[in-house]
């Protein structure tokens, strides 16, 4: 029976083997295999319980079996005690263990001392000098193969190093360690699109679909343009393309829905935004695409970096700029300079505000009296456009807001005039108000009723 001689040898050395928490590490087998082999050995009289409870010893038959079938080192197998790492096809339980190990190495998640993933980690990454030497050779191959910024297919690595002494399972763990160790240098590409950073989920896909993955060393060119961007954008991180690209893309992805969809940006900033969103290659993005948009005649690296920072700042302030624009438009139409004054005007005519629109607008002004102006206009704009927050607006929503505000402002001025409280109307509204003033009180009331 497979591995029976190995189990007998371990029992001979460790009579209390079945009580040890690290029995799986000692035998190099998984728990279900140990239990099955123990049952077989007991039923066939190869082992028995010793005088000491829970300890086992080899019977005479067991000694004969072990002498006839000694544990030999197979020169064609990987140099490891863990039998499951010798299998050409990775078993599902090993894949699960490697997946857990990736969470430990990449994200720092704790692993159990006597877990399969910890045994694999210790065997390949810490204790086995043979594996450590091979891992150094794989790392050197990856780094040297990428000296010219060329893509290296994942399958190329497996094909070059996989053999009877080095299975895919072992190479996968080595790759996990190498990629995490060189995370500031190596970027992973899936179907031609780069990933900002290696995650356990991405590594899991690498194990399942290696033909879709490539890796590449991203060397940060030594120029003032990129140095300036790194200094300004990632002052607390290593100045390299991977960290720079990650920071810029995270900034763009954190923008409001409005900023990500609007066309109300300067032409160059619009292009920069779309380039970053659709970028598939960090090196091409910063060395080709962005300079192509922002370059000018005889531009210096410092000026190019400054142009990009200005564009990035415009995107970061896109939503704030929108709110300021909405506020200015509202003040202009109401002939006002502050929300405090506008609230007072509404207070003066509140008894005439029979329309739900005006009442809600008045209550919004009152309830947000302690908020800053941009928070107030955000609440007002949300109400005006049917509870849709401005950060989720499209350009059409802006046009709709302006139309509704202009309409409300014109009606409000008429209410003020009819109530005898008119403040600095425009020429067109002033003409209309003068006509209203000539009417009788009953006629004025009829007009108010039709408005509100």
C-alpha positions as CSV (number, residue, x, y, z in Angstrom):
1,X,0.0,0.0,0.0
2,X,1.4,3.4,-1.0
3,X,3.2,5.3,1.8
4,X,2.7,2.4,4.3
5,X,6.4,1.9,4.7
6,X,6.8,5.6,5.4
7,X,4.1,5.6,8.1
8,X,5.7,2.5,9.7
9,X,9.1,4.2,9.7
10,X,7.6,7.3,11.4
11,X,5.9,5.2,14.0
12,X,9.2,3.5,14.8
13,X,10.8,6.9,15.4
14,X,7.7,8.5,17.0
15,X,5.6,5.9,18.9
16,X,3.2,8.7,20.0
17,X,2.9,9.9,16.3
18,X,-0.9,9.8,16.3
19,X,-1.1,12.1,19.3
20,X,1.2,14.7,17.8
21,X,-0.3,17.9,16.3
22,X,2.3,18.0,13.6
23,X,1.9,14.4,12.5
24,X,1.1,15.5,9.0
25,X,4.3,17.4,8.7
26,X,6.4,14.5,10.1
27,X,4.8,12.0,7.7
28,X,4.4,14.4,4.7
29,X,0.9,13.0,4.4
30,X,-2.6,14.5,4.9
31,X,-4.7,13.5,7.9
32,X,-7.1,11.3,5.9
33,X,-4.2,9.3,4.5
34,X,-2.7,8.8,7.9
35,X,-6.0,7.5,9.3
36,X,-6.5,5.1,6.4
37,X,-2.9,3.8,6.7
38,X,-3.2,3.4,10.4
39,X,-6.4,1.4,10.0
40,X,-4.8,-0.9,7.4
41,X,-1.7,-1.4,9.6
42,X,-3.7,-2.4,12.6
43,X,-6.0,-4.7,10.7
44,X,-3.0,-6.5,9.1
45,X,-1.1,-6.8,12.3
46,X,1.7,-4.4,11.4
47,X,1.4,-2.2,14.5
48,X,-0.2,-2.5,17.9
49,X,-0.7,-0.4,21.0
50,X,2.3,-0.5,23.4
51,X,2.2,-0.6,27.1
52,X,2.0,3.1,27.2
53,X,-1.6,4.2,26.2
54,X,-2.0,5.8,22.8
55,X,1.5,4.8,21.8
56,X,2.1,2.4,18.9
57,X,4.9,0.0,18.1
58,X,5.7,-2.1,15.1
59,X,4.9,-5.8,15.5
60,X,7.3,-8.5,14.2
61,X,5.3,-8.5,10.9
62,X,5.6,-4.7,10.8
63,X,9.4,-4.9,11.2
64,X,9.6,-7.5,8.5
65,X,7.4,-5.4,6.1
66,X,9.6,-2.3,6.7
67,X,12.8,-4.3,6.2
68,X,11.4,-5.7,2.9
69,X,10.1,-2.3,1.8
70,X,12.5,0.3,3.1
71,X,11.8,4.0,2.5
72,X,14.1,5.0,-0.3
73,X,14.9,8.4,-1.8
74,X,13.8,8.5,-5.4
75,X,16.3,10.6,-7.4
76,X,13.5,11.5,-9.9
77,X,11.2,13.0,-7.2
78,X,11.3,16.5,-5.7
79,X,13.6,16.8,-2.7
80,X,10.8,17.1,-0.1
81,X,9.2,15.2,2.7
82,X,5.7,16.4,1.7
83,X,4.4,13.7,-0.6
84,X,1.6,15.9,-2.1
85,X,4.2,18.3,-3.5
86,X,5.6,15.4,-5.5
87,X,2.5,14.9,-7.5
88,X,2.5,16.0,-11.1
89,X,-1.1,17.2,-11.0
90,X,-1.8,19.6,-8.1
91,X,-4.5,18.1,-5.8
92,X,-7.5,20.3,-4.9
93,X,-6.5,20.4,-1.2
94,X,-3.0,21.7,-2.2
95,X,-4.6,24.4,-4.4
96,X,-6.7,25.5,-1.4
97,X,-3.6,25.5,0.8
98,X,-1.7,27.7,-1.7
99,X,-4.7,30.0,-1.9
100,X,-4.6,30.4,1.9
101,X,-0.8,30.9,1.8
102,X,-1.3,33.7,-0.8
103,X,-3.5,35.5,1.7
104,X,-0.8,35.1,4.3
105,X,2.1,36.3,2.2
106,X,0.3,39.1,0.3
107,X,-2.2,40.4,2.9
108,X,-0.5,39.3,6.1
109,X,-3.4,37.0,7.2
110,X,-2.5,34.6,10.0
111,X,-2.2,30.9,9.3
112,X,-2.4,28.0,11.8
113,X,1.0,26.6,12.9
114,X,-0.1,23.0,12.0
115,X,-1.9,23.8,8.8
116,X,-1.1,22.5,5.4
117,X,-0.2,25.9,4.1
118,X,2.3,26.5,6.9
119,X,3.9,23.1,6.3
120,X,4.3,24.1,2.6
121,X,5.6,27.5,3.5
122,X,8.2,26.1,5.8
123,X,9.2,23.4,3.4
124,X,9.7,25.6,0.3
125,X,10.4,29.0,1.6
126,X,12.3,28.5,4.9
127,X,13.8,25.0,5.5
128,X,14.6,23.3,2.2
129,X,17.9,24.6,0.9
130,X,17.4,22.8,-2.4
131,X,14.2,24.7,-3.0
132,X,15.6,28.0,-1.9
133,X,18.4,27.7,-4.4
134,X,16.0,26.9,-7.2
135,X,13.8,29.8,-6.2
136,X,16.7,32.2,-6.5
137,X,17.3,30.8,-10.0
138,X,13.7,31.4,-11.0
139,X,13.8,35.0,-9.6
140,X,17.0,35.7,-11.5
141,X,15.5,34.3,-14.7
142,X,12.4,36.6,-14.3
143,X,14.4,39.7,-13.5
144,X,17.0,39.2,-16.3
145,X,14.3,38.2,-18.9
146,X,12.6,41.5,-18.3
147,X,15.6,43.8,-18.7
148,X,14.2,45.3,-21.9
149,X,10.6,45.7,-20.6
150,X,9.5,42.6,-22.4
151,X,6.5,40.5,-21.4
152,X,7.3,37.1,-19.9
153,X,4.5,34.5,-20.2
154,X,3.7,32.7,-17.0
155,X,3.6,29.4,-18.9
156,X,7.2,30.0,-20.0
157,X,8.3,29.9,-16.4
158,X,6.4,26.7,-15.7
159,X,7.7,25.0,-18.8
160,X,11.3,26.0,-18.2
161,X,11.5,24.9,-14.6
162,X,8.8,22.2,-14.2
163,X,10.2,18.6,-14.3
164,X,9.9,15.5,-12.2
165,X,12.0,17.1,-9.4
166,X,10.0,20.4,-9.5
167,X,6.3,20.2,-9.8
168,X,3.8,22.9,-10.6
169,X,2.8,23.1,-7.0
170,X,6.3,24.0,-5.9
171,X,6.9,26.5,-8.7
172,X,3.6,28.2,-7.9
173,X,4.6,28.8,-4.2
174,X,8.0,30.1,-5.3
175,X,6.3,32.4,-7.8
176,X,4.0,33.7,-5.1
177,X,7.0,34.6,-2.9
178,X,9.0,36.1,-5.8
179,X,6.1,38.3,-7.0
180,X,5.3,39.6,-3.6
181,X,9.0,40.3,-2.8
182,X,9.4,42.3,-6.1
183,X,6.0,44.0,-5.9
184,X,7.6,47.4,-6.5
185,X,9.2,46.1,-9.7
186,X,7.0,43.5,-11.2
187,X,3.5,44.1,-12.6
188,X,1.1,41.3,-13.6
189,X,-0.8,41.4,-16.9
190,X,-4.0,39.5,-17.5
191,X,-5.1,39.2,-21.1
192,X,-3.0,42.2,-21.9
193,X,-4.3,44.5,-19.1
194,X,-2.1,45.3,-16.1
195,X,-3.2,44.9,-12.5
196,X,-2.3,47.6,-10.0
197,X,-1.1,45.1,-7.5
198,X,-1.0,41.4,-6.9
199,X,-4.0,40.1,-4.8
200,X,-4.9,36.6,-3.6
201,X,-7.8,36.6,-6.1
202,X,-5.5,37.5,-9.0
203,X,-2.9,34.9,-7.9
204,X,-5.7,32.3,-7.7
205,X,-6.6,33.0,-11.3
206,X,-2.9,32.8,-12.2
207,X,-2.9,29.2,-10.9
208,X,-6.1,28.3,-12.8
209,X,-5.4,30.1,-16.1
210,X,-1.6,30.6,-16.5
211,X,-1.9,31.0,-20.2
212,X,-3.8,34.3,-19.8
213,X,-1.0,35.9,-17.6
214,X,2.2,37.6,-18.3
215,X,4.6,39.5,-16.0
216,X,6.8,42.4,-16.7
217,X,9.5,44.4,-14.9
218,X,8.5,48.1,-14.8
219,X,11.7,50.1,-14.7
220,X,11.1,53.8,-13.8
221,X,13.0,55.9,-16.3
222,X,15.4,58.4,-14.7
223,X,13.9,61.7,-15.8
224,X,12.7,64.8,-14.0
225,X,9.1,64.5,-15.3
226,X,8.5,61.2,-13.4
227,X,10.6,62.2,-10.4
228,X,8.5,65.3,-10.0
229,X,5.2,63.3,-10.3
230,X,6.5,60.8,-7.7
231,X,7.5,63.5,-5.3
232,X,4.2,65.3,-5.6
233,X,1.8,62.4,-5.7
234,X,3.5,59.6,-3.7
235,X,5.9,61.4,-1.3
236,X,5.7,58.7,1.3
237,X,6.2,55.7,-1.1
238,X,9.0,54.3,-3.2
239,X,9.3,56.5,-6.3
240,X,8.5,54.0,-9.0
241,X,5.9,53.6,-11.9
242,X,3.9,50.9,-10.1
243,X,3.2,53.1,-7.0
244,X,2.7,56.2,-9.2
245,X,0.2,54.5,-11.5
246,X,-1.6,52.9,-8.5
247,X,-2.0,56.3,-6.7
248,X,-3.2,58.1,-9.9
249,X,-5.8,55.4,-10.8
250,X,-7.1,55.2,-7.2
251,X,-7.5,59.0,-7.3
252,X,-9.5,58.7,-10.6
253,X,-11.6,55.8,-9.3
254,X,-12.5,57.7,-6.2
255,X,-14.0,60.6,-8.1
256,X,-17.7,61.3,-8.2
257,X,-19.8,59.7,-10.9
258,X,-20.4,63.2,-12.3
259,X,-16.7,63.9,-12.8
260,X,-16.2,60.5,-14.4
261,X,-18.9,61.0,-17.0
262,X,-19.1,64.8,-17.7
263,X,-17.8,66.4,-20.8
264,X,-17.8,69.8,-19.1
265,X,-14.0,69.7,-18.6
266,X,-11.2,71.3,-20.6
267,X,-10.3,69.4,-23.7
268,X,-7.0,68.1,-22.5
269,X,-8.3,67.2,-19.0
270,X,-11.1,65.2,-20.7
271,X,-8.5,63.3,-22.7
272,X,-6.3,62.7,-19.6
273,X,-9.3,61.3,-17.6
274,X,-10.2,58.9,-20.4
275,X,-6.6,57.8,-20.9
276,X,-6.2,56.9,-17.2
277,X,-9.6,55.1,-17.0
278,X,-8.9,53.0,-20.1
279,X,-5.2,52.5,-19.6
280,X,-3.8,48.9,-20.0
281,X,-0.1,49.7,-19.6
282,X,1.5,51.9,-17.0
283,X,4.7,52.5,-18.9
284,X,2.8,53.6,-22.0
285,X,0.4,55.7,-20.1
286,X,3.1,57.9,-18.5
287,X,5.8,57.9,-21.1
288,X,3.6,58.1,-24.3
289,X,-0.1,58.8,-23.8
290,X,0.0,61.6,-21.2
291,X,3.0,63.5,-22.8
292,X,1.2,63.3,-26.2
293,X,-1.8,65.2,-24.8
294,X,0.1,67.7,-22.5
295,X,3.2,68.4,-24.5
296,X,3.9,71.8,-25.9
297,X,6.7,73.2,-28.1
298,X,10.1,73.0,-26.3
299,X,8.3,71.8,-23.1
300,X,10.6,70.8,-20.2
301,X,10.1,67.8,-18.0
302,X,9.2,70.1,-15.1
303,X,6.5,71.9,-17.1
304,X,5.1,68.5,-18.4
305,X,4.8,67.3,-14.8
306,X,3.2,70.6,-13.8
307,X,0.7,70.3,-16.6
308,X,-0.3,66.8,-15.5
309,X,-0.7,67.9,-11.8
310,X,-2.9,70.8,-13.0
311,X,-5.1,68.4,-15.0
312,X,-5.3,66.0,-12.0
313,X,-6.2,68.8,-9.7
314,X,-9.0,69.9,-12.1
315,X,-10.4,66.4,-11.9
316,X,-10.2,66.2,-8.1
317,X,-12.0,69.5,-7.9
318,X,-14.6,68.7,-10.6
319,X,-17.5,68.2,-8.2
320,X,-16.6,71.2,-6.0
321,X,-16.5,73.3,-9.2
322,X,-19.9,72.1,-10.2
323,X,-21.4,73.0,-6.8
324,X,-19.9,76.5,-7.0
325,X,-21.4,76.9,-10.5
326,X,-24.8,75.9,-9.3
327,X,-24.6,78.2,-6.4
328,X,-23.5,81.2,-8.6
329,X,-26.4,80.4,-11.0
330,X,-28.9,80.4,-8.2
331,X,-27.6,83.6,-6.7
332,X,-27.7,85.3,-10.1
333,X,-31.3,84.3,-10.8
334,X,-32.5,85.3,-7.3
335,X,-30.4,88.6,-7.5
336,X,-28.7,87.5,-4.3
337,X,-25.2,87.2,-2.8
338,X,-25.7,84.8,0.1
339,X,-28.0,82.1,1.4
340,X,-28.5,84.0,4.6
341,X,-30.1,86.9,2.7
342,X,-32.1,84.6,0.5
343,X,-33.5,82.8,3.6
344,X,-34.6,86.2,5.1
345,X,-36.4,87.0,1.8
346,X,-38.3,83.7,2.0
347,X,-39.1,84.4,5.7
348,X,-40.6,87.7,4.7
349,X,-43.1,86.1,2.3
350,X,-43.6,82.7,3.9
351,X,-47.3,83.3,4.4
352,X,-47.7,83.4,0.6
353,X,-45.7,80.2,-0.1
354,X,-48.5,77.9,-0.7
355,X,-46.6,75.9,-3.4
356,X,-44.9,72.7,-2.1
357,X,-41.8,73.6,-4.2
358,X,-41.4,76.9,-2.4
359,X,-42.1,75.5,1.0
360,X,-39.6,72.7,0.6
361,X,-37.0,75.2,-0.7
362,X,-37.6,77.4,2.3
363,X,-37.3,74.6,4.7
364,X,-34.1,73.4,3.0
365,X,-32.7,76.9,3.4
366,X,-33.6,76.9,7.1
367,X,-32.5,73.4,8.0
368,X,-29.1,73.9,6.4
369,X,-28.5,77.3,7.9
370,X,-25.4,76.0,9.8
371,X,-24.0,74.2,6.8
372,X,-21.3,75.8,4.5
373,X,-22.6,77.2,1.2
374,X,-21.5,74.1,-0.9
375,X,-23.4,71.8,1.4
376,X,-26.5,74.0,1.1
377,X,-26.4,74.1,-2.7
378,X,-25.9,70.3,-2.7
379,X,-29.1,69.9,-0.6
380,X,-31.0,72.4,-2.7
381,X,-29.9,70.8,-6.0
382,X,-30.8,67.3,-4.7
383,X,-34.3,68.6,-4.0
384,X,-34.7,70.5,-7.3
385,X,-33.7,67.5,-9.4
386,X,-35.9,64.9,-7.8
387,X,-33.7,63.7,-4.9
388,X,-30.8,62.8,-7.2
389,X,-27.6,63.9,-5.5
390,X,-25.4,66.2,-7.8
391,X,-22.4,63.9,-7.5
392,X,-24.4,61.4,-9.5
393,X,-25.7,63.9,-12.1
394,X,-25.1,63.9,-15.8
395,X,-24.7,67.0,-17.9
396,X,-28.4,66.9,-18.7
397,X,-29.3,67.2,-15.0
398,X,-27.3,70.4,-14.8
399,X,-29.4,71.9,-17.7
400,X,-32.5,70.7,-16.0
401,X,-31.5,72.3,-12.7
402,X,-30.8,75.7,-14.3
403,X,-34.1,75.7,-16.1
404,X,-36.0,74.9,-12.9
405,X,-34.1,77.5,-10.8
406,X,-34.7,80.2,-13.4
407,X,-38.4,79.4,-13.3
408,X,-38.6,79.4,-9.5
409,X,-36.6,82.6,-9.2
410,X,-39.0,84.4,-11.7
411,X,-42.1,83.2,-9.7
412,X,-40.5,84.1,-6.4
413,X,-39.9,87.7,-7.6
414,X,-43.5,88.0,-8.6
415,X,-44.6,86.7,-5.1
416,X,-42.3,89.3,-3.5
417,X,-43.7,92.1,-5.8
418,X,-47.3,91.1,-5.1
419,X,-46.6,91.1,-1.4
420,X,-45.0,94.5,-1.7
421,X,-41.4,93.3,-1.0
422,X,-39.5,93.6,-4.2
423,X,-35.7,93.6,-4.2
424,X,-33.6,94.6,-7.2
425,X,-35.4,92.8,-10.0
426,X,-34.0,92.5,-13.5
427,X,-35.4,94.8,-16.3
428,X,-37.9,92.2,-17.6
429,X,-39.2,91.2,-14.1
430,X,-39.3,94.9,-13.1
431,X,-41.5,95.7,-16.0
432,X,-43.9,92.9,-15.0
433,X,-43.8,94.0,-11.3
434,X,-44.7,97.6,-12.3
435,X,-47.7,96.2,-14.2
436,X,-48.8,94.2,-11.2
437,X,-48.5,97.2,-8.9
438,X,-51.2,99.0,-10.9
439,X,-53.7,96.2,-10.2
440,X,-56.2,96.2,-7.4
441,X,-55.7,94.1,-4.3
442,X,-58.2,91.5,-5.5
443,X,-56.4,91.2,-8.8
444,X,-53.1,90.8,-7.1
445,X,-54.5,88.0,-4.9
446,X,-55.8,86.2,-8.0
447,X,-52.3,86.3,-9.6
448,X,-50.7,85.0,-6.4
449,X,-53.2,82.1,-6.3
450,X,-52.4,81.2,-9.9
451,X,-48.6,81.3,-9.2
452,X,-48.5,79.3,-5.9
